[in-house]
Amino acid sequence: MSDTPADLMLKNLSEVFGERDSERRMAAIENLYSEDAVFFEAEQRFAGRRAISDAIAALRDQLVALAPTGRSGQPDAR
């Protein structure tokens, strides 16, 4: 049985954009994206699975830097 578009979107969100571990993120990208996939973000173009994984890692780093922090100095678990 194939995944519905909604299933694929949820997998992309959780397994690719939500994944902190680069190896697990890359495995998900290999499962969900074609070899010649292209990702566009903030007027930038990233071609290929490795470039997409690297771009998502950089985007995650930017978002973590903007996250509110608790008393420990770590981002709140919201």
C-alpha positions in Angstrom: 0.0 0.0 0.0 1.4 3.4 -0.9 1.4 6.4 1.4 -1.1 9.2 0.9 0.1 12.7 0.3 -0.9 13.5 3.9 1.2 10.6 5.1 4.2 11.7 3.1 3.9 15.3 4.4 3.8 14.1 8.0 6.8 11.8 7.4 8.7 14.7 5.8 7.9 17.0 8.8 8.8 14.5 11.5 11.5 12.3 9.9 13.3 15.0 7.9 12.7 18.5 9.4 12.1 17.1 12.9 15.2 14.8 13.0 18.2 16.1 14.8 20.5 13.1 14.0 22.1 13.7 10.6 22.3 9.9 9.7 18.6 9.3 10.5 17.6 12.4 8.6 19.6 11.3 5.6 18.0 7.9 5.7 14.6 9.5 5.7 15.6 11.8 2.8 16.8 8.8 0.8 13.4 7.1 1.5 11.2 10.2 0.7 13.2 12.2 -1.9 14.3 11.4 -5.4 18.0 11.6 -6.1 17.5 14.8 -8.1 15.2 16.5 -5.6 15.5 20.3 -5.2 14.7 22.3 -2.0 14.1 26.0 -2.1 14.4 28.1 1.1 14.8 31.8 1.4 15.7 32.4 -2.2 18.3 29.7 -2.1 18.3 26.5 -4.1 19.7 23.2 -2.8 20.0 20.3 -5.3 20.5 16.7 -4.3 19.8 14.8 -1.1 23.1 15.7 0.7 22.6 19.4 0.0 19.0 19.2 1.2 20.1 17.5 4.4 22.8 20.1 5.1 20.3 22.9 4.4 17.8 21.5 6.8 20.5 21.1 9.5 21.4 24.7 9.0 17.8 25.8 9.2 17.3 23.8 12.4 20.3 25.4 13.9 18.9 28.9 13.1 15.6 28.0 14.6 17.1 26.5 17.8 19.1 29.8 18.2 15.8 31.7 18.1 13.9 29.4 20.5 12.9 30.7 24.0 15.2 29.3 26.7 14.3 28.2 30.2 16.4 28.7 33.4 18.9 26.1 32.2 19.7 28.1 29.1 18.4 25.3 27.0 15.4 25.7 24.6 12.1 25.0 26.3 10.5 21.7 25.4 7.3 22.9 24.0 
